[in-house]
């Protein structure tokens, strides 16, 4: 039993003396990480896995976020059955807003009085996971089509624990506890803490309790890429989801006075913007004001932007806020350029004036043009929706990268999924800065990729109700796509092959996940030797598992010995051979034979025993051992490879990450 309270240091000292006291943690605020995408993942109406899964019918997805706008057509309950008999939730709207789609809605922060979404984030994530089919969806006439979530016949339960300012840890943990008690099947959480040990991470704590009850937990990896060690929500009982770009662009081209053209994106595509060249200005030329390059409102007070196109660097303030500032100062249009760390990820946002968002490299060329002439000019040509970028999926530049800080020998993120320029439901009457009444919005972040995977988990749960959370995770990971048109997945920064700390196991392929052949299962009790192996104290492990644990009475294991569907190996200066074991369960066909295929990382010899697994029946379990022996030290700190079991009908792939460093 947990609770939130304001305590002085003296109060805490007295409370620690009380019988039954387990732990106390200071309050923290978690950050919100901010539809063609379902088709991009291979889901098609009335056929294949989507049809076989009955679109997630009967599964309950709990969404912990900023609430929901219940009147949106994405949450219609036409044709929806009532919730399952196990459901214990309630509806805390002031008026009757729940139905057979939104089967529950609660709020947790003391400043709230209902679960209404005043931000938009929660409505967007809930509809991405489980929104109904809504024809005629678009944003300002762009990205036209039918909007739909990944599991459109799943029920949703809403837990408002966040606002536009963030999410208080105590509210989040209370929401997770209530969702478990209410009876959800999947939890979708698009925010998180960074750099926390699991016993101090409220999401990890709540997720462990959920996992013990058979509830699958999908969480955003975070938006702190491309920095290493930047993932959030990296407990092994959580599916940690990174973000990819899909093959749709809403193109807006910057045309300079020297006739150079640079393609960017914007969902605001005014048809009446003249092709006439306008003066072009870069406030960042004023080096005495560090905020000028970002078009901060206070900086624009000192710059004449009247009637001009203004070049602004992304960051510090939101892109939409930059547009508001430029428009207020009299600017005619805006070009947003990425900083170096954002590289090539461009956002198609809903702006208040004509805008295009271009890459870092193109932004530098535009700056170079401005510096080359005393009268720089430009215009913007709006070209609408373009589908067919064959580079996609591309790892988004902002998507957080591994290795995991809390447990480096568990490869994180686990998976990537669509998370850039995702069109989904938006509060209709929200008083927002874009002054639009559009019922849909297009935003980006691992916040958007997380509910895609929550929806995939719901589909799998519908078909395989007996699968554990670890089994569902394994199915998603071992069937992920690692190639696109025969080449390795690429990352946004350089368009070169992405490493496993960016992609995890690869890009989600829902249809393949439905029939993985083999799964790596983990029982809740298996995590206790793992936690003891992290050198956590008895008290710290007790905080996580919510029962008394004495690690001296348990045979602890190294992180890499957990029966995880991936491998993360550390090779130190004097490392010898390392041996790890795994157990796989046959969920494919009886009388199946699998043979191993090894792509050895550079500098490492990999041997597997046995090299063949023969299953005579379904649900049979077999084990194998992997020996990793270093024979040379490559020039790079990290190398990677894979271990794949191949049968006549299945390919079961586990990525291998190797760190040749005493720091990894």
C-alpha positions in Angstrom: 0.0 0.0 0.0 1.5 3.4 -1.0 0.5 7.0 -0.5 1.8 10.5 -1.2 2.4 13.0 1.6 4.3 16.2 2.5 6.9 15.3 5.1 9.7 17.2 6.8 13.0 15.4 7.2 12.1 14.9 10.8 8.7 13.4 9.9 10.4 11.0 7.5 12.9 9.9 10.2 10.0 9.1 12.5 8.0 7.3 9.8 11.0 5.1 9.0 10.7 3.7 12.6 7.2 2.5 12.1 6.4 -1.2 11.6 5.7 -2.1 8.0 7.7 0.9 6.6 9.4 -0.1 3.3 10.7 3.0 1.6 10.1 6.7 0.8 11.0 8.5 -2.3 11.0 12.3 -3.1 8.4 13.5 -5.5 9.5 13.9 -9.1 7.9 15.2 -12.3 8.0 13.1 -15.4 8.2 14.6 -18.9 5.6 13.9 -21.6 7.4 12.7 -24.7 5.7 13.9 -27.6 -2.7 7.6 -40.1 -1.1 6.0 -42.5 1.2 4.5 -39.9 -1.0 1.4 -39.4 -0.8 0.6 -43.1 2.9 1.3 -43.0 3.2 -1.4 -40.4 1.4 -3.9 -42.7 -2.0 -3.8 -41.2 -4.8 -3.8 -43.8 -8.6 -3.8 -43.2 -10.5 -7.1 -43.6 -7.4 -9.2 -44.2 -4.4 -10.8 -42.5 -3.4 -10.3 -38.9 -5.6 -7.3 -38.3 -8.7 -9.4 -39.3 -7.5 -12.5 -37.5 -7.0 -10.5 -34.3 -10.6 -9.1 -34.6 -8.9 -5.6 -34.3 -8.2 -6.2 -30.6 -11.8 -6.9 -29.6 -12.3 -7.6 -25.9 -8.8 -6.3 -24.9 -8.6 -3.3 -22.5 -5.8 -0.8 -23.0 -5.1 1.5 -20.1 -3.7 4.9 -21.2 -1.9 6.9 -18.5 -1.6 10.4 -19.9 -3.2 13.9 -19.9 -6.8 12.6 -20.1 -9.1 12.3 -23.1 -11.5 14.3 -25.2 -14.4 11.8 -25.0 -16.6 13.4 -27.7 -14.1 12.7 -30.5 -15.4 10.4 -33.2 -12.3 8.2 -32.7 -13.9 7.1 -29.5 -17.4 6.2 -30.8 -18.8 3.0 -29.4 -20.9 2.1 -32.4 -20.9 -1.7 -32.7 -18.7 -2.1 -29.6 -19.5 -4.8 -27.1 -19.7 -4.0 -23.4 -16.5 -4.4 -21.4 -15.4 -7.8 -20.2 -17.0 -9.1 -16.9 -13.7 -8.7 -15.1 -13.8 -4.9 -15.6 -13.9 -3.0 -12.3 -13.2 0.6 -13.4 -15.3 3.7 -13.1 -16.0 7.0 -15.0 -15.2 10.2 -13.2 -16.5 12.7 -15.8 -19.0 15.2 -14.4 -21.4 14.1 -17.1 -21.9 10.7 -18.8 -19.0 10.5 -21.3 -17.9 6.9 -21.0 -19.3 4.3 -23.3 -18.4 0.8 -24.6 -15.3 2.3 -26.1 -14.1 4.5 -23.2 -15.0 2.1 -20.5 -13.4 4.1 -17.7 -11.8 7.4 -16.9 -10.1 8.6 -13.7 -8.0 11.6 -12.7 -5.3 11.7 -10.0 -3.7 15.1 -9.6 -5.2 17.3 -6.9 -5.6 20.3 -9.2 -7.9 18.3 -11.6 -11.6 17.7 -11.2 -12.3 15.4 -14.1 -10.3 13.3 -16.7 -10.9 15.9 -19.5 -7.8 16.4 -21.7 -6.7 20.1 -21.7 -3.5 19.4 -23.5 -4.2 17.1 -26.4 -1.4 14.6 -25.8 -3.6 11.9 -24.1 -6.3 12.1 -26.8 -3.7 11.7 -29.4 -2.0 8.7 -27.8 -5.3 7.0 -26.9 -6.5 7.2 -30.5 -3.2 6.0 -31.8 -3.5 2.9 -29.8 -7.2 2.2 -30.2 -9.1 4.8 -32.2 -12.0 3.8 -34.3 -12.1 4.2 -38.1 -12.8 7.8 -38.9 -13.0 8.6 -42.7 -12.1 12.0 -44.0 -9.4 12.7 -41.4 -6.8 15.3 -42.3 -4.9 18.3 -41.0 -5.6 21.4 -43.0 -6.5 19.3 -45.9 -3.3 17.3 -45.8 -2.7 13.6 -45.1 -6.2 12.9 -46.2 -7.6 9.4 -45.4 -9.2 7.3 -42.8 -7.7 7.7 -39.3 -7.6 4.6 -37.2 -5.7 3.2 -34.2 -3.8 0.0 -34.2 -6.4 -1.9 -32.1 -9.7 -0.1 -33.1 -12.0 -2.6 -31.4 -10.1 -2.6 -28.1 -11.6 -0.9 -25.1 -9.7 2.1 -23.6 -9.5 3.1 -20.0 -8.1 6.6 -19.3 -6.0 7.6 -16.3 -5.3 11.3 -16.2 -2.0 11.6 -14.2 -0.4 14.3 -16.4 -0.8 17.9 -17.6 1.0 20.1 -20.1 3.6 20.7 -17.3 4.4 17.0 -16.9 3.5 14.1 -14.7 4.0 13.8 -10.9 5.5 10.4 -10.0 3.1 9.8 -7.1 0.1 10.4 -9.4 1.6 8.1 -12.1 2.1 5.3 -9.6 -1.4 5.8 -8.1 -2.8 5.6 -11.7 -0.8 2.4 -12.4 -2.0 0.8 -9.2 -5.6 1.7 -10.0 -5.3 0.4 -13.6 -4.1 -2.9 -12.3 -7.0 -3.1 -9.9 -9.5 -2.1 -12.6 -8.4 -5.0 -14.8 -6.6 -3.6 -17.9 -4.7 -5.9 -20.2 -2.2 -3.4 -21.6 -0.7 -0.2 -20.1 0.5 2.5 -22.5 2.8 5.1 -20.9 4.3 7.9 -23.1 6.6 9.6 -20.6 9.3 8.6 -18.1 12.3 9.3 -15.9 15.9 9.1 -17.0 18.9 7.8 -15.1 17.0 6.1 -12.3 17.7 2.8 -10.7 14.6 0.6 -10.8 13.9 0.9 -7.1 13.6 4.7 -7.5 11.6 4.7 -10.7 7.9 4.9 -10.2 7.1 3.5 -13.6 9.4 0.5 -13.2 7.8 -0.2 -9.8 4.2 0.1 -11.1 5.1 -1.9 -14.2 6.6 -4.8 -12.2 3.3 -5.1 -10.3 1.4 -5.0 -13.6 3.6 -7.6 -15.2 3.0 -9.9 -12.2 -0.7 -9.7 -12.9 -0.2 -10.5 -16.6 -0.5 -6.9 -17.8 1.7 -5.9 -20.7 3.4 -2.5 -20.3 4.6 -0.4 -23.3 6.6 2.8 -22.6 8.3 5.5 -24.6 12.1 5.3 -24.8 12.4 9.1 -24.6 13.3 12.0 -26.9 16.9 12.6 -25.9 18.6 11.1 -28.9 21.0 10.7 -30.5 22.9 10.8 -27.2 24.0 7.4 -25.9 22.7 6.2 -22.5 19.6 8.3 -22.9 16.8 5.8 -22.8 14.0 6.0 -20.2 11.8 3.2 -19.0 14.5 0.5 -19.5 13.5 -2.1 -17.0 13.5 -5.5 -18.6 9.8 -6.1 -17.7 8.8 -3.1 -19.9 8.7 -2.9 -23.7 10.9 0.2 -24.4 9.9 1.8 -27.7 12.0 4.1 -29.9 10.7 6.1 -32.8 11.0 5.8 -36.6 9.9 8.0 -39.5 7.3 6.6 -41.9 7.2 7.1 -45.7 4.8 10.1 -45.7 5.9 13.8 -46.1 3.9 17.0 -46.2 6.3 18.9 -48.3 7.0 22.6 -48.2 10.0 23.8 -50.3 12.1 26.8 -49.4 13.2 28.6 -52.6 16.0 31.1 -52.3 16.8 34.1 -54.3 19.7 32.3 -56.0 17.2 29.6 -57.1 18.4 27.0 -54.6 15.6 24.8 -53.4 15.4 22.9 -50.1 12.5 20.5 -49.3 11.1 20.6 -45.8 7.7 19.9 -44.1 4.7 21.7 -42.7 1.1 20.6 -42.2 0.0 24.3 -42.7 -0.1 24.6 -46.5 -1.8 28.0 -47.4 -3.0 28.0 -51.0 -2.8 31.8 -51.2 0.9 32.3 -50.2 2.4 34.2 -53.1 5.4 32.9 -55.0 6.9 36.4 -54.8 10.4 36.5 -53.3 10.4 38.2 -49.9 13.3 39.5 -47.8 15.0 36.7 -45.8 16.5 37.3 -42.4 18.4 35.3 -39.7 18.1 36.8 -36.2 21.0 34.6 -35.1 23.4 37.0 -36.8 23.0 39.0 -33.6 25.6 36.9 -31.7 25.3 39.1 -28.6 21.9 37.5 -27.9 22.1 33.7 -27.6 18.3 33.3 -27.9 18.1 35.3 -31.2 18.9 32.2 -33.3 15.9 30.4 -31.8 13.5 33.4 -32.5 12.7 33.8 -28.9 10.0 36.4 -28.4 12.3 38.7 -26.4 15.0 38.5 -29.1 12.6 39.4 -31.9 11.8 42.7 -30.1 15.3 43.9 -31.2 15.0 42.6 -34.8 13.1 44.0 -37.8 11.2 41.1 -39.2 8.3 43.0 -40.6 7.2 41.5 -43.9 10.1 39.1 -44.0 10.8 35.3 -44.0 12.6 34.5 -40.8 15.1 31.7 -40.4 14.9 30.2 -36.9 16.8 27.3 -35.3 14.7 24.6 -33.7 15.0 24.2 -30.0 14.5 26.2 -26.7 10.9 27.0 -27.7 8.4 24.8 -29.5 8.2 25.3 -33.3 4.6 26.5 -33.1 5.6 29.0 -30.4 8.3 30.4 -32.7 5.7 30.9 -35.4 3.5 32.8 -33.0 6.4 35.0 -32.0 7.4 35.7 -35.6 3.8 36.5 -36.6 3.4 38.8 -33.6 6.5 40.6 -34.7 5.1 41.1 -38.2 7.0 38.3 -40.0 5.5 37.0 -43.2 6.7 33.4 -43.0 9.3 31.2 -41.3 11.9 28.6 -42.1 12.8 26.4 -39.2 16.2 24.7 -39.4 17.4 21.8 -37.2 20.3 22.1 -34.9 23.1 19.6 -35.5 21.8 17.1 -33.0 18.4 16.9 -34.7 20.0 16.2 -38.1 17.4 15.3 -40.7 14.2 14.7 -38.7 11.7 17.4 -39.8 8.3 18.0 -38.3 5.0 18.7 -40.2 3.4 20.9 -37.5 0.3 23.0 -37.6 1.7 26.6 -37.7 0.0 30.0 -37.5 1.8 31.3 -40.6 3.5 29.8 -43.7 6.4 27.6 -42.5 8.8 25.0 -43.7 11.0 22.9 -41.4 14.3 21.9 -43.1 17.3 19.7 -42.1 20.4 20.9 -40.4 22.5 20.5 -43.5 20.0 22.5 -45.6 19.8 25.1 -42.9 23.5 25.7 -43.0 23.2 26.3 -46.8 20.5 28.8 -46.2 22.6 30.6 -43.6 25.5 30.5 -46.1 23.3 32.2 -48.7 22.1 34.9 -46.3 25.8 35.7 -45.5 26.7 35.8 -49.2 24.5 38.7 -50.2 23.3 42.0 -48.8 19.7 41.4 -50.1 18.8 37.7 -49.4 15.3 36.7 -50.5 13.2 33.6 -50.4 9.7 32.2 -50.7 8.0 28.9 -49.8 6.3 26.5 -52.3 3.7 24.2 -50.7 3.5 20.8 -52.4 1.1 18.8 -50.2 1.2 15.2 -49.1 3.8 12.9 -50.6 3.9 9.1 -49.9 6.6 6.8 -50.9 9.9 7.7 -49.2 11.7 4.4 -49.7 14.3 5.1 -47.1 11.6 4.7 -44.4 11.6 3.4 -41.7 14.4 5.7 -40.5 15.4 6.0 -36.9 14.3 9.4 -35.7 17.1 11.7 -34.6 15.4 12.5 -31.3 14.7 8.9 -30.4 16.7 8.0 -27.2 19.6 5.6 -27.6 21.0 2.8 -25.4 22.9 1.4 -23.7 20.6 1.3 -20.7 21.9 3.3 -17.8 20.3 1.2 -15.1 21.1 -2.2 -16.6 23.7 -2.0 -19.5 23.6 -5.7 -20.2 20.0 -5.6 -21.2 19.8 -4.2 -24.7 17.5 -1.1 -24.9 15.5 0.2 -26.6 13.7 -3.1 -27.4 12.0 -2.0 -30.6 11.2 1.0 -32.8 7.8 2.0 -34.3 6.2 4.9 -36.1 6.7 8.1 -34.1 7.2 11.1 -36.5 4.4 13.2 -37.9 1.6 10.9 -36.7 -1.9 12.0 -37.4 -4.4 11.2 -34.6 -7.3 12.6 -32.7 -7.1 16.0 -31.1 -9.5 17.9 -28.7 -12.0 19.7 -31.0 -12.7 22.6 -28.7 -9.2 23.0 -27.3 -8.1 26.6 -27.2 -4.7 26.1 -28.8 -2.2 28.4 -30.3 -2.8 27.3 -33.8 -6.4 28.7 -33.9 -7.6 25.6 -35.7 -10.8 23.6 -35.2 -9.3 20.5 -36.8 -10.3 17.3 -35.0 -6.9 15.8 -35.8 -3.3 16.9 -35.2 0.1 15.7 -36.4 2.8 15.5 -33.7 6.0 13.5 -33.2 7.9 11.7 -30.4 8.4 8.3 -28.8 5.1 9.3 -27.2 3.6 8.4 -30.6 5.6 5.2 -31.2 4.7 3.8 -27.7 0.9 3.6 -28.3 1.5 1.9 -31.7 3.2 -0.9 -29.8 0.5 -0.8 -27.1 -2.0 -1.5 -29.9 0.1 -4.3 -31.3 0.3 -5.9 -27.9 -3.5 -5.7 -27.7 -3.9 -7.4 -31.1 -1.5 -10.2 -29.9 -3.3 -10.5 -26.6 -6.6 -10.9 -28.5 -5.2 -13.8 -30.5 -3.0 -15.3 -27.8 -4.8 -14.6 -24.4 -2.5 -17.2 -22.7 0.7 -15.4 -23.6 2.6 -13.7 -20.8 3.9 -10.1 -21.1 7.4 -11.5 -21.7 6.1 -13.9 -24.4 4.4 -10.9 -26.2 7.5 -8.9 -26.0 9.6 -11.8 -27.3 7.2 -12.2 -30.3 7.5 -8.5 -31.1 11.3 -8.4 -30.8 12.4 -11.7 -32.6 10.2 -11.0 -35.6 11.1 -7.3 -36.1 12.3 -6.0 -39.5 16.0 -5.3 -39.7 16.2 -4.8 -43.4 14.5 -2.3 -45.8 14.6 -3.2 -49.5 17.5 -5.5 -48.7 19.6 -3.0 -46.8 20.0 -2.3 -43.1 17.8 0.2 -41.4 19.3 3.6 -41.4 19.4 6.4 -38.8 18.4 10.0 -39.4 21.7 11.7 -38.5 23.8 10.4 -41.4 21.4 8.1 -43.4 24.0 5.4 -42.6 23.1 2.0 -41.0 21.7 2.4 -37.5 23.2 0.4 -34.7 21.3 -1.8 -32.2 21.3 1.0 -29.5 19.1 3.0 -31.9 16.9 0.2 -33.3 16.8 -2.4 -30.5 15.6 -5.6 -32.2 14.4 -3.7 -35.2 11.2 -2.1 -36.6 7.9 -3.7 -35.5 6.2 -6.1 -37.9 2.8 -6.9 -36.3 1.8 -9.7 -38.7 5.1 -11.6 -38.1 4.8 -11.2 -34.4 1.5 -13.1 -34.5 3.4 -16.2 -35.5 7.0 -16.0 -34.0 7.7 -19.8 -33.9 9.7 -19.6 -30.7 9.4 -17.3 -27.7 11.8 -16.4 -24.8 9.5 -16.4 -21.8 10.3 -15.0 -18.3 8.4 -15.8 -15.1 7.9 -12.9 -12.6 10.1 -14.8 -10.1 12.9 -15.0 -12.6 13.5 -11.3 -12.1 14.5 -11.6 -8.5 17.9 -13.4 -9.1 18.4 -10.7 -11.8 17.8 -7.9 -9.4 20.0 -9.4 -6.8 22.7 -9.7 -9.5 22.5 -5.9 -10.0 23.9 -5.8 -6.4 20.7 -4.2 -5.1 20.2 -4.4 -1.4 17.5 -6.7 0.1 15.5 -3.6 0.8 15.9 -2.2 -2.7 14.7 -5.5 -4.2 11.9 -5.6 -1.8 10.7 -2.2 -2.9 10.4 -3.5 -6.5 8.8 -6.9 -5.9 6.7 -5.8 -2.9 7.6 -8.8 -0.8 10.5 -9.5 1.5 13.6 -10.8 -0.3 17.0 -12.0 1.1 19.5 -12.0 -1.8 21.9 -14.1 0.3 19.4 -17.0 0.1 19.0 -16.6 -3.7 21.4 -17.7 -6.5 21.8 -14.4 -8.3 22.5 -14.2 -12.0 24.4 -11.7 -14.2 22.2 -9.4 -16.2 22.9 -11.2 -19.4 21.7 -14.5 -18.0 18.1 -13.3 -17.9 16.1 -15.2 -20.5 15.8 -12.0 -22.7 15.3 -12.1 -26.5 18.5 -10.1 -27.1 22.1 -10.1 -25.9 24.3 -7.3 -24.6 27.8 -8.3 -23.8 30.6 -6.4 -22.1 34.2 -7.2 -23.0 36.6 -5.7 -20.5 40.4 -5.4 -20.7 41.0 -8.9 -19.3 37.8 -10.7 -20.3 37.8 -14.3 -21.1 35.0 -16.4 -22.5 31.5 -15.6 -21.4 28.8 -18.3 -21.4 25.0 -17.5 -21.4 22.1 -19.8 -21.5 18.6 -19.3 -23.0 15.4 -21.3 -23.1 12.9 -21.1 -25.9 9.3 -22.3 -26.1 7.8 -23.7 -29.3 4.6 -21.8 -30.1 4.7 -22.8 -33.8 4.2 -26.2 -35.2 5.0 -29.6 -33.7 7.8 -31.6 -35.2 9.8 -28.5 -36.1 13.6 -28.3 -36.5 15.5 -25.1 -36.0 19.1 -24.5 -37.0 21.2 -21.7 -35.7 22.7 -18.9 -37.9 25.3 -16.6 -36.3 26.4 -13.2 -37.4 29.4 -12.8 -35.1 30.2 -9.2 -34.0 33.7 -8.0 -34.9 36.3 -9.1 -32.4 34.1 -11.9 -30.9 33.9 -15.6 -31.6 30.4 -16.9 -31.0 29.6 -20.6 -30.5 26.1 -22.1 -29.8 25.5 -25.5 -28.4 23.5 -27.3 -29.6 23.3 -25.9 -33.1 20.0 -27.6 -33.8 16.8 -27.6 -31.8 14.2 -30.3 -32.5 10.7 -29.8 -31.1 8.3 -32.7 -31.2 5.4 -30.8 -29.8 3.9 -27.4 -29.2 4.8 -25.6 -25.9 7.9 -27.8 -25.6 10.9 -26.0 -24.1 14.5 -26.5 -25.1 17.6 -24.7 -23.9 20.9 -23.7 -25.6 24.2 -22.1 -24.5 26.1 -19.3 -26.2 29.8 -18.8 -25.6 31.3 -15.4 -26.5 35.1 -15.4 -26.8 37.0 -12.1 -27.6 39.9 -12.6 -29.9 40.8 -9.0 -30.9 39.8 -5.5 -29.9 38.2 -3.6 -32.8 38.8 0.1 -33.4 35.2 0.9 -32.3 33.8 0.8 -28.8 30.7 -1.1 -29.9 30.1 -3.9 -32.3 27.0 -5.9 -33.1 25.7 -9.1 -34.6 22.9 -11.5 -34.3 21.9 -15.0 -33.4 19.0 -16.5 -35.4 17.1 -19.7 -35.2 15.7 -20.8 -38.6 13.1 -23.4 -39.4 11.1 -24.2 -42.5 8.4 -21.6 -41.5 10.0 -19.2 -39.0 13.0 -16.9 -38.5 13.6 -16.1 -34.8 16.3 -13.4 -34.5 18.1 -12.0 -31.4 20.4 -9.0 -31.8 23.8 -9.0 -30.1 25.4 -5.8 -28.8 29.0 -5.9 -27.7 30.8 -3.1 -25.7 34.6 -3.2 -25.8 35.0 -0.8 -22.9 35.3 -0.9 -19.2 32.6 1.8 -19.1 29.9 -0.3 -20.9 
